[in-house]
Amino acid sequence: MQKKVIVIGLGNFGGNLAKKLTEDGHEVFGVDKNGSKVDLMQHKINHAVGLDTTEESSLSHMPLDDTDIVVIAIGENVGASITTTALIKKHFTGRVIARSLTPVHKTVLEAMQIEEIIEPEAEYAHELANRIMVKGAIKSMELHGDYEILEVIIPSKIVGKTLGDLDIKNKYKAHIVTVIKQTEKKNFLGSPTIIKKVFGILHSVYEFEKDDLLLMFGTKKNIDRFIEENS
């Protein structure tokens, strides 16, 4: 379902988030007080305007009454982020997502009753750590406890085998949730690009192919052992 989203702060993180949301079909209203950042986004998102969101009067120029989500993605300036968050909380009753820049900033956001706090640098660091620790790991999602969902490159020894052949649940205390199929297509410039598509529910007769990406559930230790023993 299409959402209407305001992204405040069009730096590295906020700008890329705004572009991705636009590409996914959402209507995005981007805001930054830096005119050069606004100019860069003019043709990449639906709306991009230059406003200083630490000034309460600037909020009247934002479509808060017709918005589903406000993302406060301001980077570097903790003071500007806190002031902006306070003003958004005052004038907007919908869903607010705020970026945390420091542990103290996060504590302040929690005290302001912001329920969705994101830490993109920490999340990237977590993914990078998993790539270093687990051979072939591409992306990850940390769950409560010791468990993870990891997207990994298929180990060579299981290519041509079926899910039933592996008995992964008993041998490794892990699961292959599904596979992601990769196909190469040419973009509008004629350059090759990789398209990824989730295969769906796997049955015991599914035979793994060499370009499959595995979506696995388990502990890092057990998934890493599975990959090491089958590479």
HUSULMO-V83469 format. One record per pair of residues at least 24 apart in sequence whose ideal C-beta (glycine too) atoms are under 7 Angstrom apart, sorted by sequence separation. I is the first residue (numbers start at 1). J is the second residue. If there is no record, write none. Layout:
# HUSULMO-V83469
i: <I | I>
j: <J | J>
This chain:
# HUSULMO-V83469
i: <2 | 22 | 70 | 78 | 81 | 85 | 178 | 2 | 6 | 19 | 69 | 74 | 11 | 15 | 19 | 54 | 68 | 69 | 70 | 71 | 72 | 73 | 75 | 82 | 86 | 176 | 10 | 18 | 64 | 67 | 68 | 72 | 78 | 85 | 10 | 59 | 64 | 69 | 54 | 85 | 151 | 182 | 54 | 10 | 31 | 53 | 56 | 181 | 182 | 59 | 29 | 179 | 180 | 29 | 53 | 179 | 179 | 180 | 179 | 178 | 10 | 176 | 177 | 163 | 177 | 163 | 164 | 176 | 177 | 163 | 164 | 175 | 162 | 174 | 175 | 162 | 163 | 174 | 175 | 162 | 174 | 8 | 162 | 173 | 172 | 160 | 161 | 160 | 174 | 159 | 173 | 174 | 158 | 159 | 172 | 159 | 174 | 172 | 17 | 154 | 172 | 6 | 17 | 154 | 154 | 168 | 14 | 154 | 13 | 153 | 154 | 6 | 152 | 4 | 5 | 8 | 13 | 151 | 152 | 4 | 5 | 8 | 9 | 12 | 4 | 5 | 6 | 7 | 8 | 9 | 11 | 151 | 152 | 3 | 8 | 9 | 3 | 5 | 7 | 8 | 9 | 149 | 150 | 149 | 147 | 147 | 148 | 152 | 147 | 148 | 155 | 158 | 146 | 150 | 157 | 157 | 138 | 152 | 155 | 156 | 8 | 155 | 13 | 134 | 133 | 134 | 135 | 130 | 134 | 133 | 136 | 135 | 134 | 135 | 135 | 13>
j: <26 | 46 | 94 | 102 | 105 | 109 | 202 | 27 | 31 | 44 | 94 | 99 | 37 | 41 | 45 | 80 | 94 | 95 | 96 | 97 | 98 | 99 | 101 | 108 | 112 | 202 | 37 | 45 | 91 | 94 | 95 | 99 | 105 | 112 | 38 | 87 | 92 | 97 | 83 | 114 | 180 | 211 | 84 | 41 | 62 | 84 | 87 | 212 | 213 | 91 | 62 | 212 | 213 | 63 | 87 | 213 | 214 | 215 | 215 | 215 | 48 | 214 | 215 | 202 | 216 | 203 | 204 | 216 | 217 | 204 | 205 | 216 | 204 | 216 | 217 | 205 | 206 | 217 | 218 | 206 | 218 | 53 | 207 | 218 | 218 | 207 | 208 | 208 | 222 | 208 | 222 | 223 | 208 | 209 | 222 | 210 | 226 | 225 | 71 | 208 | 226 | 62 | 73 | 210 | 212 | 226 | 73 | 213 | 73 | 213 | 214 | 67 | 213 | 66 | 67 | 70 | 75 | 213 | 214 | 67 | 68 | 71 | 72 | 75 | 68 | 69 | 70 | 71 | 72 | 73 | 75 | 215 | 216 | 68 | 73 | 74 | 69 | 71 | 73 | 74 | 75 | 215 | 216 | 217 | 217 | 218 | 219 | 223 | 219 | 220 | 227 | 230 | 219 | 223 | 230 | 231 | 213 | 227 | 230 | 231 | 84 | 231 | 99 | 220 | 220 | 223 | 224 | 220 | 224 | 224 | 227 | 227 | 227 | 228 | 231 | 120>
